[in-house]
Amino acid sequence: GVEGDARGVGSRDRVGNMASVADMFDVTWEEMRDKLKKWRDENNRNSEQIVDVGEELINDYASKLGDDIWIIYEQVMIAALDLSRDNLAMQCLHELRKQFPGSHRVKRLTGMRFESLERYEDANKMYDGILQEDPTNTAARKRKIAILKALGKTTEAIRELNEYLEQFVGDQEAWHELAELYINEHDYAKAAFCLEELMMTNPHNHLYCQHYAEVKYTQGGLENLEISRKYFSQALKLNNRNMRALFGLYMSASHTASNPKANAKIKKDNMRYATWAALQINKAYQLAGRGKKESKNSLKVVEDMLEALQITQS
């Protein structure tokens, strides 16, 4: 509650540092542990929060955590690497090495630390060692691809990822990474293929639909624009709060409507879609900006969009 917050912010601990997370937010160590688990389950990369909560847990409550401590060490270590907190990463790694000497998982974490220090050769040696003992270790193979990407060797990274996917066709993370690499290389047809694979296995994921629609939109041409509009609509159907998909629907529909190759029916239909999207965007901005000065500018932009549509229509 408020008292808890006030007490926390004002108080100092033994060594004169600012108050702990437990005091500031008036939470128990169990709630902190559960929060970390929730972030792990949701695959969240919110490294700063993970370090804030996790560092306190491992320093003040290690004895209470039982076997949960090991997965927390791993989680905190990866977050610490994101934040260049090498001392904290080493603290976690040291504990994990003591508990699991020779473990491939701990060796992979050692490799990731080398990567964060840009010691790519050392990291690669570590991953090669893992793969010699276990050629099916997917995590080590993916780290090696991440190093190629970090070194700007995109063509090699693409080749390695394709080889990897021949063996592990169901690895969705790898398909997504490959799509990103193709987009960076402006190879939109191949990026679209990767996203099609993802949509087949995840038909209810609105972000994959939106991403696919963006790629088709970028490819351009009447046929791709129509596909793009269809998938922006699908993304909205799956999540009606996806503003990016709403803007995408507006853009793809208005461009389709003004395409010289479009026949009268296609033009008319797409004008309708674009008008609907612009009105929804207008509504969303009004709701978000009630009573705010800067919302007037945002609304002006949306009104200009509607006006531009009227011009296209005439």
Disulfide bonds with the S-S distance in Angstrom:
none
